[in-house]
């Protein structure tokens, strides 16, 4: 009978149990204490024995007897100094290169702040594990790195201060999103990434298809096994069928053949027919290239879904189905847009937060959006203060002030028509012409938030021509019940609307937008069967991160940016 495995130690907060993988024969588990916990409660950790794991940010040796390592484990911005003596680890040169990973055990000692830069350090008594780095080829030396240069090494850039800070802020914002909607009584719904409908009607979608791989497979098979059955092969097989059919007719006409002989002939005929069907199917299957219909359009009969399918641009339409049954729901996931834009504000893959609410009009929609944005800003201030101070010191001096402003100030609310009037009367010349009917440009949005009102602004009731088909048509027949939340520095952060709940008007809006009704019949069913007023909005998660951190390029606040010509990892 096998002995029971040793009991795992109980872990206090901010500890992680990890096994030694390369230690000298010691395979026990070590409860790792996070640096965040140590620097956050220095007095409580003084004289305490701990295990710390991290990566060397800087390392230096004082002769061969002593090494000083500045460690960071990703839990916070601060480093922890570890002191390793020569008698503890023989070759100190292996420990000091920037980027080296180490797992250390020792005792923490509180230091005199008047004499030392550090307030606490680790006196190492055992080096459990070392992951070495060759400093000659390591892409992240101690020198300063540009964010643009780091985009070329996305697999290593999380080891830098800025990208690590963004990752922590991003994680907190995701948690804050779930906490807000849970507190508001929403259910989290997972909507599909593969869709057969275009929510925005823009047509800039990534297509999901197996036709190309099928064509490649056919081409490979033709090269390996020879040509597909020819038309002559099929005609020859059909001739055999006709001959066997004629033979059966002659047997029956002669009236001398027995039932057994006729049955055998019929069986031969069926086999011949099967051969013809098999040859025709094989010829069709092995036809090179992507198959097209007689009118020249692509045939999707042999595609995986047997119809055009795309990566979703929004989970909104699917979320509406659940909102019209469960009341209040939200979806939070990746969305995709095949827009060939190289600006600092565009990605091909990005994350959207999209709540949908039944029995809710535009006013309720705006109220919910404002509460949500304020919740996120307050959450960052309460839970990411250290990282935000880093952003202030290195990237945007006004980042914290901006979050405080948004979290504490009531949002201004103005109609689109009033916004246009303000812009037309502005003592400023804009690059983009201002007139009723335009889609507000970023410069217009920032002028309203940064100059006119100096706070967030919600603009509502937009012209129907510049908004999506699903937004409710107002009584003036010119505008829709849409709203955008504009914030300082970024401009549009959230876009939303009251959804069109009237079946006849929604049908006409689809037709006016040049969209076929067929793919949207399921969406129309929500209006046919117990229609209900409902509203919702969408927030680009990366835009919220741009607003919070003050960084200028959206490719620096998503772990693995996807854009034209770029899909690393």
C-alpha positions as CSV (number, residue, x, y, z in Angstrom):
1,X,0.0,0.0,0.0
2,X,1.4,3.4,-1.0
3,X,2.2,5.9,1.7
4,X,0.0,9.0,1.8
5,X,1.7,12.0,0.3
6,X,3.0,14.6,2.8
7,X,0.4,17.2,3.8
8,X,0.7,20.6,2.1
9,X,1.5,23.4,4.4
10,X,-1.2,25.9,5.0
11,X,-0.4,29.1,3.1
12,X,-0.9,32.5,4.4
13,X,-2.1,35.4,2.2
14,X,0.3,36.3,-0.5
15,X,2.1,33.0,-0.5
16,X,2.3,30.4,-3.3
17,X,3.3,26.8,-2.9
18,X,5.9,25.8,-5.5
19,X,8.1,22.7,-5.9
20,X,11.9,22.8,-6.3
21,X,12.6,21.6,-9.8
22,X,16.4,22.0,-10.1
23,X,17.5,22.1,-6.4
24,X,20.2,19.9,-5.1
25,X,18.0,16.8,-4.5
26,X,15.4,18.7,-2.4
27,X,12.0,18.1,-3.9
28,X,9.9,19.6,-1.0
29,X,7.4,22.3,-1.5
30,X,8.2,25.9,-0.6
31,X,5.5,28.4,0.4
32,X,6.7,31.4,-1.6
33,X,6.1,34.8,0.0
34,X,5.3,37.6,-2.5
35,X,7.4,40.8,-2.4
36,X,4.1,42.7,-2.3
37,X,3.4,41.2,1.1
38,X,6.8,41.9,2.4
39,X,7.1,45.6,1.5
40,X,3.5,46.2,2.5
41,X,4.1,45.0,6.1
42,X,7.8,45.4,6.9
43,X,7.5,45.3,10.7
44,X,5.4,42.1,10.5
45,X,8.1,40.4,8.3
46,X,11.2,41.5,10.3
47,X,13.3,38.5,11.4
48,X,10.9,36.2,9.5
49,X,12.2,33.2,7.5
50,X,10.7,33.2,4.0
51,X,11.2,31.8,0.5
52,X,11.2,34.4,-2.2
53,X,11.3,33.8,-6.0
54,X,11.8,36.4,-8.6
55,X,13.9,37.8,-11.5
56,X,17.1,39.8,-11.0
57,X,16.6,43.4,-12.1
58,X,20.1,44.4,-11.2
59,X,22.9,42.4,-9.6
60,X,26.4,43.2,-8.4
61,X,29.2,41.4,-6.7
62,X,31.4,42.7,-3.9
63,X,34.5,40.5,-4.7
64,X,33.8,36.8,-4.6
65,X,32.3,36.8,-1.1
66,X,29.1,38.8,-1.5
67,X,26.4,39.4,-4.1
68,X,23.5,42.0,-4.0
69,X,20.5,41.1,-6.1
70,X,17.5,43.4,-6.7
71,X,14.6,41.0,-7.2
72,X,11.2,41.6,-8.6
73,X,8.5,38.9,-8.7
74,X,5.8,40.7,-10.6
75,X,3.5,41.1,-7.6
76,X,4.3,44.9,-7.3
77,X,6.5,47.7,-8.6
78,X,9.0,47.5,-5.7
79,X,12.1,45.3,-5.7
80,X,13.5,43.4,-2.8
81,X,17.3,43.3,-2.2
82,X,18.7,39.9,-1.5
83,X,22.2,39.4,-0.1
84,X,24.0,36.2,-1.0
85,X,27.3,35.2,0.6
86,X,30.0,33.2,-1.1
87,X,29.7,30.3,1.4
88,X,26.0,30.0,0.6
89,X,26.4,29.8,-3.1
90,X,29.8,29.1,-4.6
91,X,29.7,30.8,-8.0
92,X,28.0,34.2,-7.4
93,X,28.6,35.2,-11.0
94,X,25.7,32.9,-12.1
95,X,23.3,35.0,-9.9
96,X,24.0,38.6,-10.9
97,X,23.1,38.9,-14.6
98,X,19.9,40.9,-15.3
99,X,17.0,38.6,-16.0
100,X,18.3,35.6,-13.9
101,X,15.5,33.8,-12.1
102,X,16.2,32.7,-8.5
103,X,14.4,31.0,-5.7
104,X,15.9,31.9,-2.4
105,X,15.4,31.0,1.3
106,X,16.5,33.3,4.1
107,X,15.7,35.7,6.8
108,X,14.3,39.2,6.3
109,X,16.0,42.0,8.2
110,X,14.5,45.5,8.6
111,X,17.0,48.3,7.8
112,X,17.5,51.8,9.1
113,X,15.8,54.0,6.5
114,X,18.2,56.9,7.3
115,X,21.2,54.8,6.3
116,X,19.8,52.5,3.6
117,X,17.8,53.0,0.4
118,X,16.0,49.7,1.2
119,X,13.8,49.4,4.3
120,X,14.1,45.6,4.4
121,X,16.4,43.0,2.8
122,X,16.7,39.2,2.5
123,X,19.8,37.6,4.1
124,X,20.0,34.5,1.9
125,X,20.8,31.2,3.6
126,X,20.0,28.8,0.8
127,X,19.8,29.2,-3.0
128,X,17.0,26.7,-4.0
129,X,16.9,27.3,-7.7
130,X,18.6,29.3,-10.5
131,X,17.6,30.0,-14.1
132,X,20.7,31.4,-15.8
133,X,20.8,34.2,-18.4
134,X,23.6,34.8,-20.9
135,X,24.0,38.6,-20.5
136,X,25.8,38.8,-23.9
137,X,22.6,37.8,-25.8
138,X,19.8,38.7,-23.4
139,X,17.4,41.2,-25.2
140,X,16.6,43.1,-22.0
141,X,19.8,44.6,-20.5
142,X,19.8,47.1,-17.7
143,X,19.6,50.0,-20.2
144,X,16.4,51.9,-20.8
145,X,14.0,50.4,-23.4
146,X,11.5,52.2,-25.6
147,X,7.9,50.9,-25.7
148,X,8.2,50.7,-29.5
149,X,11.2,48.5,-29.3
150,X,9.6,46.2,-26.8
151,X,6.8,45.5,-29.2
152,X,9.3,43.4,-31.2
153,X,9.8,41.0,-28.2
154,X,6.3,40.6,-26.8
155,X,7.3,37.3,-25.0
156,X,9.9,39.2,-22.9
157,X,8.4,42.6,-22.4
158,X,6.3,41.7,-19.4
159,X,9.6,41.7,-17.5
160,X,9.8,45.5,-17.8
161,X,8.4,47.9,-15.2
162,X,5.9,49.6,-17.6
163,X,4.4,46.5,-19.1
164,X,4.3,44.7,-15.8
165,X,2.4,47.7,-14.3
166,X,0.0,47.7,-17.2
167,X,-0.6,44.0,-16.7
168,X,-1.5,44.5,-13.0
169,X,-3.8,47.4,-13.8
170,X,-5.4,45.4,-16.5
171,X,-6.0,42.5,-14.2
172,X,-7.6,44.8,-11.6
173,X,-9.8,46.5,-14.2
174,X,-11.1,43.1,-15.3
175,X,-11.9,42.1,-11.7
176,X,-13.5,45.5,-11.1
177,X,-15.7,44.9,-14.2
178,X,-17.0,41.6,-12.8
179,X,-17.5,43.1,-9.3
180,X,-19.5,46.0,-10.6
181,X,-21.9,44.0,-12.7
182,X,-22.3,41.4,-10.1
183,X,-23.2,44.1,-7.6
184,X,-25.7,45.5,-10.1
185,X,-27.5,42.2,-10.5
186,X,-26.1,41.3,-13.9
187,X,-25.4,37.7,-15.1
188,X,-22.2,37.0,-17.0
189,X,-22.9,35.4,-20.4
190,X,-20.4,33.9,-22.8
191,X,-21.2,34.9,-26.3
192,X,-19.7,33.2,-29.4
193,X,-16.4,34.3,-31.0
194,X,-17.5,32.8,-34.3
195,X,-20.6,34.5,-35.7
196,X,-22.7,34.6,-38.9
197,X,-24.0,38.1,-38.4
198,X,-22.4,41.5,-38.6
199,X,-23.4,43.6,-35.6
200,X,-22.0,46.8,-36.9
201,X,-22.9,46.4,-40.6
202,X,-19.4,47.6,-41.5
203,X,-18.3,44.5,-43.3
204,X,-14.7,44.7,-42.0
205,X,-14.7,41.2,-40.6
206,X,-12.3,38.3,-40.4
207,X,-13.8,35.3,-42.2
208,X,-13.6,31.8,-40.6
209,X,-13.4,29.1,-43.3
210,X,-11.8,25.7,-43.9
211,X,-12.0,26.1,-47.7
212,X,-8.4,27.1,-48.1
213,X,-7.1,24.2,-46.1
214,X,-9.4,21.9,-48.0
215,X,-8.0,23.2,-51.3
216,X,-4.5,22.7,-50.1
217,X,-5.3,19.1,-49.0
218,X,-6.8,18.3,-52.4
219,X,-3.8,19.7,-54.2
220,X,-1.5,17.6,-52.1
221,X,-3.6,14.5,-52.6
222,X,-3.6,15.1,-56.4
223,X,0.2,15.3,-56.4
224,X,0.6,12.2,-54.4
225,X,-2.1,10.0,-55.9
226,X,-2.5,11.3,-59.4
227,X,-5.3,13.0,-61.2
228,X,-9.0,12.9,-60.1
229,X,-11.4,10.7,-62.1
230,X,-11.8,12.3,-65.5
231,X,-15.1,13.0,-67.4
232,X,-14.2,10.0,-69.6
233,X,-13.9,7.7,-66.6
234,X,-17.4,8.8,-65.4
235,X,-18.9,8.3,-68.9
236,X,-17.4,4.9,-69.1
237,X,-18.9,3.9,-65.7
238,X,-22.3,5.3,-66.8
239,X,-22.0,3.2,-70.0
240,X,-21.6,0.1,-67.8
241,X,-24.8,1.1,-65.9
242,X,-26.7,1.4,-69.1
243,X,-25.4,-1.9,-70.4
244,X,-26.4,-3.7,-67.1
245,X,-29.8,-2.0,-67.2
246,X,-30.3,-3.2,-70.8
247,X,-29.2,-6.7,-69.8
248,X,-31.9,-6.8,-67.1
249,X,-34.5,-5.6,-69.6
250,X,-33.6,-8.4,-72.0
251,X,-33.8,-11.0,-69.2
252,X,-37.3,-9.8,-68.2
253,X,-38.5,-9.6,-71.9
254,X,-37.3,-13.2,-72.6
255,X,-39.3,-14.5,-69.7
256,X,-36.9,-17.5,-69.3
257,X,-34.7,-16.1,-66.5
258,X,-35.5,-17.1,-63.0
259,X,-35.9,-14.7,-60.1
260,X,-32.5,-15.6,-58.7
261,X,-30.8,-14.7,-62.0
262,X,-32.7,-11.4,-62.3
263,X,-31.9,-10.5,-58.6
264,X,-28.2,-11.1,-59.3
265,X,-28.3,-8.8,-62.4
266,X,-30.1,-6.1,-60.3
267,X,-27.4,-6.3,-57.7
268,X,-24.7,-5.9,-60.3
269,X,-26.6,-2.8,-61.6
270,X,-26.7,-1.3,-58.1
271,X,-23.0,-1.8,-57.7
272,X,-22.3,-0.1,-61.1
273,X,-24.5,2.9,-60.0
274,X,-22.5,3.1,-56.8
275,X,-19.3,3.2,-58.7
276,X,-20.6,6.2,-60.8
277,X,-21.7,8.0,-57.7
278,X,-18.3,7.4,-56.1
279,X,-16.4,8.6,-59.1
280,X,-18.6,11.8,-59.4
281,X,-18.1,12.5,-55.7
282,X,-14.4,11.9,-56.0
283,X,-14.1,14.2,-59.0
284,X,-16.1,16.9,-57.2
285,X,-14.0,16.5,-54.1
286,X,-10.7,16.6,-55.9
287,X,-11.5,19.6,-58.1
288,X,-8.6,22.0,-57.5
289,X,-9.0,25.4,-56.0
290,X,-12.0,26.9,-54.2
291,X,-15.3,25.9,-55.6
292,X,-17.7,28.6,-57.0
293,X,-21.3,28.7,-58.0
294,X,-22.4,29.3,-61.6
295,X,-22.7,33.1,-60.9
296,X,-19.1,33.2,-59.8
297,X,-19.7,33.5,-56.0
298,X,-17.9,31.2,-53.6
299,X,-19.8,28.0,-52.8
300,X,-19.9,27.3,-49.0
301,X,-21.5,23.9,-49.3
302,X,-18.3,22.2,-48.4
303,X,-17.2,24.7,-45.8
304,X,-17.2,23.8,-42.1
305,X,-20.4,25.7,-41.2
306,X,-21.9,25.4,-44.8
307,X,-22.4,29.2,-44.8
308,X,-20.2,32.3,-44.4
309,X,-18.9,32.7,-40.8
310,X,-16.7,35.4,-39.2
311,X,-14.9,36.3,-36.1
312,X,-17.3,38.5,-34.1
313,X,-17.1,42.3,-34.0
314,X,-19.4,42.4,-31.0
315,X,-21.3,40.0,-28.6
316,X,-24.1,42.5,-28.3
317,X,-26.7,40.9,-30.5
318,X,-26.3,37.5,-28.8
319,X,-26.3,39.2,-25.4
320,X,-29.7,40.7,-26.2
321,X,-31.2,37.3,-26.5
322,X,-30.3,36.6,-22.9
323,X,-31.3,40.1,-21.6
324,X,-34.7,39.5,-23.1
325,X,-35.1,36.4,-20.9
326,X,-32.9,37.0,-17.8
327,X,-33.2,40.8,-17.4
328,X,-29.7,42.1,-17.1
329,X,-26.6,40.4,-18.6
330,X,-23.1,41.3,-19.8
331,X,-20.5,39.8,-21.9
332,X,-16.7,40.4,-21.7
333,X,-14.5,38.9,-24.4
334,X,-12.4,39.4,-27.5
335,X,-13.7,41.0,-30.6
336,X,-12.2,41.4,-34.0
337,X,-12.1,44.0,-36.8
338,X,-10.3,43.6,-40.1
339,X,-9.7,47.3,-40.5
340,X,-6.3,48.0,-42.1
341,X,-5.4,50.8,-39.8
342,X,-1.9,51.5,-38.4
343,X,-2.9,54.3,-36.0
344,X,-2.1,54.2,-32.3
345,X,-5.8,53.7,-31.5
346,X,-6.6,50.6,-33.5
347,X,-6.2,46.9,-33.0
348,X,-7.4,44.0,-35.0
349,X,-8.2,42.1,-31.8
350,X,-9.5,43.8,-28.7
351,X,-11.7,43.2,-25.7
352,X,-15.2,44.6,-25.2
353,X,-17.4,44.9,-22.1
354,X,-21.0,44.8,-23.3
355,X,-24.0,44.9,-20.9
356,X,-27.6,44.6,-22.0
357,X,-30.6,45.5,-19.9
358,X,-34.3,44.7,-20.4
359,X,-36.9,47.2,-19.4
360,X,-34.3,50.0,-19.7
361,X,-34.5,53.2,-21.7
362,X,-31.7,55.5,-22.8
363,X,-31.7,57.4,-19.5
364,X,-31.1,54.2,-17.6
365,X,-28.4,53.2,-20.1
366,X,-26.5,56.5,-19.5
367,X,-26.9,56.2,-15.7
368,X,-25.4,52.7,-15.7
369,X,-22.5,53.6,-18.0
370,X,-21.6,56.6,-15.7
371,X,-21.7,54.4,-12.6
372,X,-19.5,51.8,-14.3
373,X,-16.8,54.3,-15.4
374,X,-16.7,55.9,-12.0
375,X,-16.4,52.4,-10.3
376,X,-13.5,51.5,-12.5
377,X,-11.7,54.8,-11.8
378,X,-12.2,54.5,-8.1
379,X,-11.1,50.9,-8.1
380,X,-7.8,51.7,-9.8
381,X,-7.1,54.5,-7.3
382,X,-7.8,52.2,-4.4
383,X,-6.0,49.1,-5.7
384,X,-3.3,50.2,-8.1
385,X,-1.9,53.3,-6.4
386,X,1.7,52.2,-6.6
387,X,1.5,51.4,-10.3
388,X,-0.4,54.6,-11.0
389,X,2.3,56.6,-9.3
390,X,4.8,54.9,-11.5
391,X,2.7,56.0,-14.6
392,X,2.6,59.5,-13.2
393,X,6.4,59.6,-12.8
394,X,7.3,58.0,-16.1
395,X,4.5,58.5,-18.6
396,X,1.6,60.9,-17.7
397,X,1.8,63.4,-14.9
398,X,-1.9,63.9,-14.9
399,X,-3.0,60.3,-14.8
400,X,-4.1,60.1,-11.2
401,X,-5.7,63.6,-11.3
402,X,-7.7,62.4,-14.3
403,X,-9.0,59.3,-12.5
404,X,-9.9,61.4,-9.5
405,X,-11.8,63.9,-11.6
406,X,-13.8,61.2,-13.4
407,X,-14.6,59.2,-10.2
408,X,-15.9,62.3,-8.3
409,X,-17.5,64.5,-11.0
410,X,-21.0,64.2,-12.4
411,X,-20.9,63.7,-16.1
412,X,-22.2,66.5,-18.4
413,X,-25.0,65.4,-20.7
414,X,-25.7,67.2,-24.0
415,X,-27.5,66.3,-27.2
416,X,-25.6,65.8,-30.4
417,X,-27.3,68.9,-31.8
418,X,-26.1,71.0,-28.9
419,X,-22.6,69.5,-29.2
420,X,-22.4,70.5,-32.9
421,X,-23.6,74.0,-32.0
422,X,-20.8,74.3,-29.3
423,X,-18.2,73.1,-31.8
424,X,-19.4,75.5,-34.6
425,X,-19.2,78.4,-32.1
426,X,-15.8,77.4,-30.9
427,X,-12.9,79.9,-31.1
428,X,-10.8,77.1,-32.7
429,X,-10.3,75.7,-36.2
430,X,-10.7,72.0,-36.4
431,X,-9.0,69.7,-39.0
432,X,-12.3,67.9,-39.5
433,X,-15.2,70.1,-40.7
434,X,-18.0,70.6,-38.2
435,X,-21.6,70.3,-39.4
436,X,-24.8,68.5,-38.3
437,X,-24.6,64.9,-39.5
438,X,-20.9,64.3,-39.1
439,X,-19.5,61.6,-36.9
440,X,-17.6,63.4,-34.2
441,X,-13.8,63.1,-34.6
442,X,-11.4,62.6,-31.7
443,X,-10.4,66.3,-31.8
444,X,-14.1,67.3,-31.4
445,X,-14.6,64.9,-28.5
446,X,-11.5,66.0,-26.7
447,X,-12.4,69.6,-27.2
448,X,-15.7,69.0,-25.4
449,X,-14.1,67.1,-22.5
450,X,-10.8,68.9,-22.1
451,X,-11.7,72.5,-23.0
452,X,-15.4,73.2,-22.8
453,X,-16.6,71.2,-19.8
454,X,-13.3,69.9,-18.3
455,X,-14.9,66.7,-17.3
456,X,-16.6,63.6,-18.9
457,X,-19.4,64.3,-21.3
458,X,-22.3,62.1,-22.5
459,X,-23.5,63.0,-26.0
460,X,-26.9,61.6,-27.0
461,X,-29.5,61.5,-29.8
462,X,-27.2,61.1,-32.9
463,X,-28.2,61.3,-36.5
464,X,-29.6,57.9,-37.6
465,X,-27.4,57.9,-40.7
466,X,-24.2,57.5,-38.7
467,X,-25.4,54.9,-36.2
468,X,-26.1,51.2,-36.4
469,X,-29.4,49.7,-37.5
470,X,-30.4,48.4,-34.0
471,X,-30.5,51.8,-32.3
472,X,-34.0,53.1,-31.6
473,X,-35.4,55.6,-34.0
474,X,-36.6,58.8,-32.2
475,X,-39.9,60.5,-32.9
476,X,-38.2,63.2,-35.0
477,X,-37.3,60.4,-37.5
478,X,-33.9,62.0,-37.9
479,X,-32.0,60.8,-34.8
480,X,-31.7,57.6,-32.8
481,X,-31.6,57.0,-29.0
482,X,-27.8,56.6,-29.0
483,X,-25.2,57.9,-26.6
484,X,-21.4,58.1,-26.3
485,X,-19.4,58.6,-23.1
486,X,-16.5,60.9,-23.8
487,X,-13.6,61.2,-21.3
488,X,-10.6,63.6,-21.2
489,X,-7.5,62.6,-23.2
490,X,-9.1,59.6,-24.9
491,X,-12.4,60.9,-26.2
492,X,-15.0,58.2,-26.8
493,X,-14.8,55.5,-24.2
494,X,-18.3,54.0,-24.4
495,X,-20.9,53.7,-27.1
496,X,-24.5,52.6,-26.4
497,X,-28.1,53.0,-27.2
498,X,-31.7,52.0,-26.5
499,X,-32.3,49.1,-28.9
500,X,-35.1,49.3,-31.4
501,X,-37.9,47.1,-30.1
502,X,-40.5,47.8,-32.8
503,X,-40.4,45.0,-35.4
504,X,-41.5,47.0,-38.5
505,X,-39.1,49.8,-37.8
506,X,-36.2,47.4,-37.2
507,X,-36.9,45.6,-40.4
508,X,-36.8,48.8,-42.3
509,X,-33.6,49.9,-40.7
510,X,-32.0,46.7,-41.8
511,X,-33.2,47.2,-45.3
512,X,-32.1,50.8,-45.4
513,X,-28.6,49.6,-44.2
514,X,-28.4,47.2,-47.2
515,X,-28.5,44.1,-44.9
516,X,-30.4,41.0,-45.8
517,X,-33.2,40.1,-43.4
518,X,-32.4,36.3,-43.5
519,X,-29.4,36.2,-41.3
520,X,-31.2,38.4,-38.7
521,X,-34.5,36.5,-38.5
522,X,-33.5,35.2,-35.1
523,X,-32.8,38.8,-34.0
524,X,-36.2,39.9,-35.3
525,X,-37.9,37.1,-33.3
526,X,-37.0,38.9,-30.1
527,X,-39.4,41.6,-31.3
528,X,-42.0,39.2,-32.7
529,X,-42.3,37.3,-29.5
530,X,-42.9,39.5,-26.4
531,X,-40.8,42.5,-27.4
532,X,-39.5,44.7,-24.6
533,X,-37.7,48.0,-24.3
534,X,-34.0,47.3,-23.7
535,X,-30.7,49.1,-23.8
536,X,-27.0,48.4,-23.6
537,X,-23.6,49.8,-24.3
538,X,-20.1,48.6,-25.2
539,X,-16.8,49.7,-23.7
540,X,-13.5,49.0,-25.4
541,X,-11.4,47.6,-22.5
542,X,-8.1,48.8,-24.0
543,X,-9.5,52.3,-24.4
544,X,-10.2,52.3,-20.6
545,X,-6.6,51.2,-20.1
546,X,-5.3,54.0,-22.3
547,X,-7.4,56.5,-20.3
548,X,-6.2,55.1,-17.0
549,X,-2.5,54.7,-17.7
550,X,-1.9,57.7,-19.9
551,X,0.0,55.7,-22.4
552,X,-0.3,56.8,-26.0
553,X,-0.3,53.6,-28.0
554,X,-3.0,50.9,-27.7
555,X,-0.4,48.2,-28.6
556,X,1.3,48.8,-25.3
557,X,-1.7,47.9,-23.1
558,X,-2.7,44.6,-24.6
559,X,-0.4,41.6,-24.0
560,X,-0.1,40.4,-27.6
561,X,-1.2,43.1,-30.0
562,X,-2.8,42.1,-33.4
563,X,-2.6,44.7,-36.2
564,X,-2.0,44.7,-39.9
565,X,1.1,42.6,-40.7
566,X,1.6,41.7,-37.0
567,X,0.4,38.6,-35.2
568,X,3.4,37.4,-33.1
569,X,3.0,34.4,-30.9
